[in-house]
Amino acid sequence: MNQRYSCNTCKSADKLLEGYIAELPMETSHHRVEGQSTKCAFGLQGVCCRLCANGPCRVTPESPRGICGANADTIVVRNLLRAVASGSGCYIHVVENTARNVKNVAKTKGPIKGVSTLNRLAGLFGIEEEDIHKQAEAVADAVLQDLYLPEYEKMRLTEKLSYAPRYEKWKELGILPGGAKSEVFHGVVKCSTNLNSDPVNMLLDCLKLGISTGIYGLVLTNLLNDVVLGEPEIRLAPVGLRVIDPDYINIMITGHQHSMFTFLQDRLTDEDVKEKAKKAGAKGFKLVGCTCVGQDLQLRGAHYTEIFDGHAGNNYTSEAILATGGIDAVISEFNCTLPGIEPICDQLKIKQICIDNVAKKANAELKEFDFANRPAVTDQIIDQIVAAYQARRGSVPLNLFPEHGNADTLTGISEISLKKFFGGNWQPLIDQIVAGNIKGIAGVVGCSNLTAGGHDVLTVDLVRELIAKDILVLTAGCSSGGIENCGLMTPKAAQYAGPKLRAVCEKLGIPPVLNFGPCLAIGRLEIVATELAQALNVDLPQLPLVLSAAQWLEEQALADGCYGLALGLPLHLGLPPFVTGSKVAVQVLTEDMKGLTGGQVIINGDAKESAAILEQIILEKRQGLNI
């Protein structure tokens, strides 16, 4: 074993995983943390500008302006807007591809697995079509038409998909978005060299991008996926490295675009394809979930029991999944696919294939998804994976970890399946909140990073603190992968909840942490929040509901956060975004936002302190509702 990598790994909330990674004979992200522990103070504060050849300019109290005259507020917020625009662009790319896939399925009379969701969208959009395929095509066209509008023309579906009091607030603030793709373009232009220098004006653009990100990139992506992939169904499922079965040809999937590989997913269960696996010495094929697309597949796993083995872990578990030696190929189609997997794939002879060129890895083969040519491309991919299996199995040692994870994580939760669980309406949940058995709800969402205490450390510790205070936790994103692998989504996790929440969970047979799946499912949490607000006849900021992206990572998370702020919700972050060098940005985000939308940003890296702050906000909201 190469001892260079056997120590100094970052901490993990998942102690079994931490020990496994510490003994790996290869380098992972967990080993590289120490080497990157010295951070640039200018970068952390966001006061470094490299937009023009005069730079990089670094603003300090002694040198408060760049060469062009831009001060810290301009530089910081300009950097933030550029990051939010980039993050929004990622989500808009996903919803655009998803809508195109729905349209193509409809045009080719393909399977529509979520008819009730299709009817729901058609009703919202005012589409009157009896034929479900024509209906699906019209729904997809409505979404695409909105995405392609110019920035100066307001998107037409925003009002139909928004909670009325929020829509009016956004209209009042002048932040109703135009065409989503044009808004990204507009944001990039606005923060370019020697253009906008008004930090408040640019922060409003961040909120506008947050709205289009949330409604289109989050809410609609989920619902469009439901139409063609099937609606989530609540069930118990295995998670962790235990899901890797060495008797099969295992394909790890990474990304966010489930609809892009569904033809492959279905093809792997055809008899002629299974026969190829058997001739190669395997029982068949299995998909192993990783990152958010694995969560999305787990969410709908009831529809895909033959092909889906389970969700193994989040972004910073992916290297360990590959290190088991039991993965034969990686198919990636979007982000959260770490560059660090590349040398591991080379070392273990794991085939890498990318099906969207935005996710092209340096040593992977690009097999772009093309709906018209999907049968031929899919068969090519399958043959390559079979060849990789034959070339590597027997020559690559297995380092499996069947003890990792658990066999009974509750999954398949959505705004629809959870409401059905409560009898078809939210009143039973509301009754528990009013009675104080559930003090409030915390949405713990987003990424995993390796710096806020370590891998999933702050996230898991915060969740433990919240449920101990009788606060029900709803999760979505890579954070879910860490929480579930630590056992907090099993029914027996009720023992970690406060006495009142524990009694509710044990009576219902549910855990105190409910998994809504991928980061895209933050949109599902918004639907739940909106329907609760409608039932109570209040606006969203009045709900005893808080958000935490304790270990946010990417620019997409910043766009998510802007959506949460636009909804008027308190948003906790374990690490500040790179804005602390601007007094204006800090003041607006942490204080002034309360008067604009009702939201606020809370920065705290301590789990106990953060939970206490969020609990106090929930108690204040309860008092405001007289409960």
N, C-alpha and C positions, 0 to 999 in steps of 0.2 A: 504493500500500500504506500502511496506517495504521502509521506508525513507532512508535506507542505500544506496540505489542506485539512489536516485532522484536528485543528484547533482554531480558536479565535473566530468562530462563526457568531453571527448575531443571535440574540435571544429570539425564541419563538413562544407564543402562547401554547402551541402544540408541542409539548415536551418530547413525545415520542418522535415526532418529525425532527425536532432539533437534534436529538441524539443520532438519528439516522444520517442527517446531513453532515454532522461533525465527523463521521467516520467514512465519508465518501472519498474515493481515490481520484477525485476530479474537482475542479473549481466551480463554484456556483455563486450566485448573487450574494448569498449569505456569507461567503468567505470574503467577498470584495468590499463589504461595508467598511471594514476597518481602514482599508487603504484610501477610502474617500471620506474619512471622518473630518478632515480639515476643510471647512467650507469658506467660500468667499463672502466676506461680510457685505460687500456691495451688492452681490447677487442676492443674498438672503433678504436684503432690504428693498431690492428692486430699483436701486438708484444708479444702475449702470446702463448707459445707452450706447449702442453700437449701430445705429441706423445710418450713419453717414461716415465719410472718410475722415472727418475731423476727430472721430472717436477712436476707441471707446472713451466716453466721458464718464467720470465717476464723481458724483456729487457728494460733497462733505460740508459740514458747517463752515469750514474755512474757504471752501470753493463751492458756493451754493448754486451755481448755474453752469450748465455746459457751455461749450464755445458758442453755440447758436443762441444761448440765452434761456434755454429750457431749464426750469427749476425742478426740484425733487417731485413735486406733485404731478407735473406734466409727464416726467419720465416714468414714474412709477405707474400711473394710471394708463399711460399709453402702452406700457409693457403688459399690463393686466388685460386691457381690451384686446390686444393682439393674441394673447393666450386664450381668452374666452372665445374669440372668433375662430381660432383654430379648433378648439374643442367642439364648438357648435358645428363646424364644418364636418368633423368626424361623424357626429350623430346624423347630420342631414344626409351624408353619403349612405349611411345604413338604411335610413327610411326610404331614400330614393330607390336603392336596390331592392328593398323589400316590396315596395309598391310595384316596381317593374316586374318582379317575379310573380306577384299576385295577378297582375294583368296578363302575363304570359300564360299562367296556369288557366286563367279564365278563357282566354282566346283559344286554347288547345283543348278545352273541355276536360281539364284535369280535375283531380279530386278536391272538393271543398269540404274540409273536415270540421270547420267551425261555422255551421250555418246560422246558429243563433247570434254569434258575434257579427257575421255579415249582415244579418237583418238589423241588428242594433246600429251598425254604422250607416246602413242605407237609410234607416229612419232618421238618424241625426242629420244626414246630408240632404234629406228630401228627395231621395232617389226612389222612383217607382218603377220597378222591374220585377216581373214574376219569375223569369228565368234566372236561376242563381248565378250562372256564369256571366250573363249580361250584367247582372247586379254587381258581381265582384269586379268586373272590368270597369264599370261606372264609378265604383268606390275608389279603385286604384287611380283612375283618371282624375278624379276630384282632388286627390292628394297630390299627384304630380303637377297638376295645373297650379295649385297653390305654391308648391315649391319653386316653380319656374317664373312666378310673377316678378316684376321689377320691384326694387326696394321702395319706390314711391307709391306702390299700389298695395293696399292692405290685404293680407291673406283672408280668404272668405270663410274658411272653416274655423278660424280662431274663436269667433263668438259662439259657434255651434258646439265647440268642445270645451268651452271655459265655463266656470261657475260665474253666474251673472254679476254678483258683487265684485269679483276680482276683475272681470272684463271692464266694468265701469271705472274701477280704480286705475287700471292700465290706460284706459282712454283719457282719463283726467290727467294722468302724468305724461301723456303723449308718447307712450312706449309700445303701442300696438305695432307688431312687426309687419313689414312688407314681405315679399317673397323670400323664403328662408335662405336660398342660395345667394340671392342678391344681398341679404343682410350680412352674410359672412363677408362677401366682397366689400360691402360698404364699411364694415368694421376694420378690415385690413387697410383700406385706403385711408380711413380717418386717423389711424395711428401711425401713419408714415411720416417721413421727415418734413418738419416745418409746416405741418398742417394743423390739426387741432391741438390747442394748448389749454383747453378748459377741462379740468379733471372731473367736475360734476357732470358736464355734458357727456363725457366719455363713459362715466359710470352708469348713466341712464342707458347708453347704448348696450352696456353689459347686461342690464336687466332685459332690454328688448331682445337681445340674442338668447337670453335665458328662457324667455317665453316661447320663442319659435323652437328652441331646442327641446323644451319640455313637452309641448303639445304635439310636435311632429316627430322629433327624434326619439322620444320616450313613449308617450301614450300611444301614438298611432302605430309605431313599429310593433309594439306588443299586440295590438288588436289585429293588425294585418297578418302577423304571424299566426295568430289564433285561427284566422280564416282558413289558411291552407295547411297548417301543421297540426291543428287540433287544440282544443281548449284544455287548460290544466285540470287535473283531477287529483284530489288529495289522496296520498298513499304513504306508506313507509318504504324507504329505499336505503341501500347501502351507500356509504361514502368513504373516501380515503383511499390509500394505496392498496387496500384489500380488494378493491374491485378489479384489479388486473388479474386476468386468468391466463396463465401461460399456455394453456391448451388451445388458445385461439390466436388468430392473427389480429393483433391489437393496433388500433388506429387512434392516436390522441388528437383531439380536435381543439383548436384555439381560435378565439376571435369573438365576434358579436353577431354574425350574419347567418343564423340558422337556415334561412330559406335557401341559401346558396348551395348547400350540400344535401338537400333532402332527396334529390334524385339518386345520388350515390347511396345515401342511407337506405333507401328502399331497395336499390339494386343489390346491395350486399346480402339481402335475404332471399333473393331469387335462387332457385335450385341449381341452375347452371353455374352461378357464381360460387355458391357454397361448395359445389363439386370441385372447383378450382382449388379452394382452400384444403379440401380433404385430400386431393392428389398431392398437395404440397406437404401434407402431414399434420394439418390442423383440423380442428373440429368445425371451424367456420370463422366468421369475422365478428369482432366486437368493437364498438366505439367506446372510448374512454374519455369521459368529460374532463375538461380543464378550462380554466378561465370562465368568462361569462357565457359563452356559447354552450359550454358544458352544463352550466346552471340552467340555461334555457331548455336544453334537451332533458335534463332531469325534471324540470317543471312539467314537461309533457311526457314523461317517461312511461306513463300508463299506456300510451299509444305505441310504444316502441320497445316492449319488453324483450323481444327476440334479439335485437341488435345492440341495445344500450346496456352496458355493464354497470354504469354508475358514475357519479361525479367524484373525481380523485382529489382535486384541490384547486386553489386559486393561482393567480399569476406567479407568486413566488414559491409555489409548490411544484411548478412545472418541471424544473430541473431535476428535482427528486423523483418525480414520476418517471422521467426518462432514465434516470440512473438505476432503476430497478432492472433494466435490461429486458423487461417484458413488453415494451412498446416497439412496434416494427415500423411505424410510419407516423409522421405528424402532418396533418392537413390544417393549414392556417388560412384565414380569410380576413383577418383584421387585427387590431392592436391587442395589447397584453401578451403578445407573442414575443418573449424576451430574446434579444440577440444572443444572450448567454446560452441558449439551447443549442446554438450552432456547433460549437466545438464538442459538446456532449454527443450530439447526433453523429458527428463525424467519427468520434472515438468508438461509439457503439453501433456503427453502421445502420443508423436509423434513417430511413428515407424521408426527406422533407419535400412537401409539395405545397405551393401556394396557389389559391384559386382566385385571388383578387390582387392585381398588381400593386395596390397601395400597401399590401402586406408582404411584398417580396423580400425574402430573407437572402442574405448574400450567397449561401451555398445550397439554396433550394431550387427546385425546378418550378417554373411558372407554367401552370396549366389553367389559364383563365376560364372562369365560368362563362359559358355562352349558352343561353337557354336553347337556341335552335340546334346546337351541336352537342348538347349534353349527353346523349347516349354514347356517342363515339368517344368523347373526352373521358367520360366516366369509366368506360371499359379500359381505356388506356391507363388510367390511374390505378384501377384494380390490378391490372397485369403487372404494373410496376411495383405495387405493394406486395404482391405474391412473390415476385422475384427477390425483393428485399428480404422478405421473411425467409426464403430458401437460402439466401446468401449469409444471413446473420445467425439464425438459430443454430445452436450447437457450437458456434465459434465465439459467441459472446456470452460471458457468464451472467447468470441470473442473480439478482440481489433483491429478491422480492421481500415485501414487508406486509404479510397478511394480517398482522396484529393491529395495523394502523387504521384509524377511523372507527366506524361503528356500522351496524347492520339495520338500524331502525330510526333514521332521520326522517322527520315528517316533511314532506315536500308536496308539490302540486298546488300550492296556495296562490290564488289570484283573487281579484275583487269579486269575481263571480263564484268561484268554488268556496271561498270563505263565507260569503253571504248565504249560499246554499247550506253550508254547515250550520249556520245560525238560524236556519228555518226559512230562508228566503227574504229576510229583511235584517236591518241592523239593530232593531230594538233590543234584542237580548244583550248585545254588546253595550249599547247605550245604558241599559238598566244596570249592568255591572259597574260601569263608570260612575253613574249617578250615585249608586250605593256605596261607592268608595272601595269596592273590592278590587277594581282596577283603577289605580289612581289617575292614570293617563297613559298615553301612547308615545313611544319614542321610535322614530324611524332611524335605525342605524344602518347607514348605506354607504355605497361607494367602494373604494379601492382597498388594497392592502399595500403598505409600504414597509420598509425595513428601518426607518429612522425614528418613528414615534414610539420609542420603547422597544422596538424589535418587530419581528414578523407577527402581525395580528395581536400584539401584546396589549396595546392601549384599547383596541376594539373589544377584545374579549373581556378584559378587566372592566371596561365601562359597562358592557352588557351585564356582567355579573352584579355590578353595583346597582344598575337600574332595576333589574328584576327583583333584587332583594328589597327594593323600595316599593314593591307592588306596581311597578310600571311595566306594562306589556311592551315587548320589543318586536318590531317588524323590520325585517332586513331585506336588502337587495344589493347584489354586486359581489365583488371579490371578497368583501367583508364576510359575506355569507359562507364562503368556502372555509374560512378559518373558524368561524363560530360553529359550523356543523361538525367539522373534524374534531373539535374540542368537546363534542357531545352535548351542546346546549340546545339542540333542536330535536332531541329524543324526548318522548313523553316522560321518562324518568327524571329529566332535568327539572321538573316541577319542584323537586326537593331543594333547589337552589333559590327559589323565589321566596318573596316575603309571604307571611302566613295567609293573607287574603288572596293574593294572586295564586299561590300554591293551591288553595282550596278550589279556586275556579278551574285551574288547569287539571287537577286530579279528577274533578267531576266530569269534565269534558274529554279527558284523555288526550290532552294536547300539551306541548311544551310551552314554556313562557316566552319563547323566541320563535316567531313564525317566519319561515323562509319564502319570500316571494320570487326568488330566483336571481336573474342577471341584473346588472346595473340598469339596464333598460327598464326593469320592473319598478324603478323609482316612479315611473309613470303610473303603474298600478296603485302604488301607495297614494298618489295624488287623487286617483279616482275614489279610493276608499275615504280619504279625508273629505273630499267634496261631497260625497253622499252622506257622510256623517253630519257635515255642516248643513246640508239641505234638510236632513231629518230634524235637526235642532233649530233650523231657521236662523242661523248665525253665519257670519263670514268666517273664513278660514283662520284668520289670526286670533279668533276668540276660542278656538278649540284647545283643550288640554293636550296639545300635540307639539312635540319638539323633534328636530332633526339633528343627527350627528353624522358627519363624514370624518370620523376620528382620524382615519389614516388615509386621507385623500392622497392621490398620487399624480394624476395626469391633468392635462388641460381640459379634457372632457369633464372631469370632476368640477372644475371651476365653472363650466357652463351649467352643469347640474345645480351647483350652488346658487348661481344667479337665478335659476328657476325657483328654487326654494325661497329665495329672498323676494322674488316677484309675487309668490303666493302669500307672502306675509308671515312666514314661519321662522322661528328662532333656529339658527344653524350653528352647531358646535363644530369646531375644527381642532384637532390635536396639535397641528402645526399651522402657523399663519401662512397665507399665501404671501408672495413676495411683494408686499405693499407697505411694510412697516416704516419705510423711509419717507412716507408721505403722511403728514398730519391730516390733510384733507381726506385721503382715502380711508384712513383709520377712523376718523370722526364720522364720516358718512356711513361706513359699513357697520360700525359697532353701535352708533347712537342715532344719527339722523335718519337712518333707514326705518326706524320705528315709526317716525312721522310720515314717511313716504309710502311705504307698503305695509308696515306692521312687522316686518322682519328685522332681524339683527344677526350679526356675526359674533360668536363667542369663541375666544381662543383660550384653550387650557389643555395642557398635556398631562394632567394628573387625573386618573380615573375617578377617585373618590371626590375630588373637588368638582370635577365636571358633572358627575351624577348629582351632586348636591345643588349645583347651579340649575341644572335642567329640572330637577324636582321642584325647586322653588318657583320656577316659571310655570310649571304645571299647576302648582297650588294656587298661584295668582290667577291663572286662567279659570280654574275651578271656582274661585271666589267670584270672578267676574260673571260666571254663569249661575251663581248662587247654588252651587252643589258642593 
